[in-house]
């Protein structure tokens, strides 16, 4: 089922781009929308597409562009995403796999 534009706008987003832009005053917002496409090397439509990626979507922002956006908005590394990624250190995983082989 295809969602309408107004329904898509209400759905949770994967990235905090819109949230960061909305925190700006109108002058900063307009300036950011003017500068960001050149900064990330993409057109405004691509920036809008990145902003509109849904939380459960398969689309991703390229790593380098994500880092650039985090720095532009003053976010800590990994904070542009609304999705928390759980992972473990490789030594913990290796230890678990070794234990499985011995059992």
C-alpha positions as CSV (number, residue, x, y, z in Angstrom):
1,X,0.0,0.0,0.0
2,X,1.4,3.4,-1.1
3,X,1.3,6.1,1.6
4,X,0.2,9.6,0.8
5,X,2.7,12.5,1.2
6,X,1.0,13.7,4.4
7,X,1.1,10.1,5.9
8,X,4.8,9.8,5.0
9,X,5.6,13.1,6.7
10,X,4.1,11.8,10.0
11,X,6.0,8.5,9.9
12,X,9.2,8.2,12.0
13,X,12.4,9.0,10.1
14,X,15.7,7.1,10.1
15,X,17.8,10.3,10.4
16,X,17.4,13.5,12.4
17,X,18.0,15.8,9.4
18,X,14.5,17.4,9.5
19,X,14.7,17.7,13.3
20,X,18.1,19.5,13.1
21,X,16.8,21.9,10.4
22,X,13.7,22.7,12.4
23,X,15.7,23.7,15.4
24,X,17.2,26.6,13.3
25,X,15.7,30.0,13.0
26,X,14.3,30.9,9.6
27,X,17.4,32.7,8.4
28,X,19.7,29.7,9.4
29,X,17.2,27.2,7.9
30,X,17.3,29.0,4.5
31,X,21.1,29.3,4.6
32,X,21.5,25.6,5.5
33,X,19.2,24.5,2.7
34,X,21.3,26.7,0.3
35,X,24.7,25.5,1.6
36,X,24.1,21.8,2.4
37,X,23.7,20.4,-1.2
38,X,27.1,21.8,-2.2
39,X,28.7,20.6,1.1
40,X,27.5,17.0,0.5
41,X,28.0,17.1,-3.2
42,X,24.3,16.3,-4.0
43,X,21.3,18.3,-5.2
44,X,18.6,19.6,-3.0
45,X,16.2,16.8,-4.1
46,X,18.7,14.2,-2.8
47,X,19.0,16.0,0.5
48,X,15.2,16.0,0.7
49,X,15.2,12.2,-0.1
50,X,17.8,11.7,2.7
51,X,15.6,13.7,5.1
52,X,12.5,11.6,4.2
53,X,14.0,8.1,4.6
54,X,11.6,6.2,6.9
55,X,12.8,4.4,10.0
56,X,12.0,1.0,8.6
57,X,13.3,1.7,5.1
58,X,16.2,0.0,3.4
59,X,17.7,3.2,2.1
60,X,20.9,4.6,3.8
61,X,22.9,7.8,3.6
62,X,26.5,7.2,2.4
63,X,28.9,7.1,5.4
64,X,30.9,10.2,4.3
65,X,27.8,12.3,3.8
66,X,26.4,11.1,7.2
67,X,29.7,12.3,8.9
68,X,29.5,15.6,7.1
69,X,25.9,16.2,8.2
70,X,26.7,15.3,11.8
71,X,29.5,17.8,11.9
72,X,27.4,20.5,10.2
73,X,24.6,20.0,12.7
74,X,27.1,19.7,15.7
75,X,26.1,16.2,16.5
76,X,28.3,13.5,18.1
77,X,29.4,10.7,15.8
78,X,26.5,8.3,15.3
79,X,23.9,10.7,16.6
80,X,22.3,11.6,13.2
81,X,20.5,8.2,13.2
82,X,17.3,7.7,15.1
83,X,18.1,4.0,15.2
84,X,20.2,2.6,17.9
85,X,22.6,-0.1,16.6
86,X,23.6,-2.8,19.1
87,X,26.9,-4.5,18.5
88,X,29.6,-6.2,20.5
89,X,33.4,-6.1,20.4
90,X,35.0,-8.7,18.1
91,X,36.9,-10.4,20.9
92,X,33.6,-11.1,22.7
93,X,32.2,-12.6,19.6
94,X,35.3,-14.7,18.9
95,X,35.2,-16.0,22.5
96,X,31.6,-17.0,22.1
97,X,32.3,-18.8,18.8
98,X,35.3,-20.6,20.3
99,X,33.1,-21.7,23.2
100,X,30.4,-23.0,20.8
101,X,33.0,-25.1,18.9
102,X,34.2,-26.7,22.1
103,X,30.7,-27.6,23.2
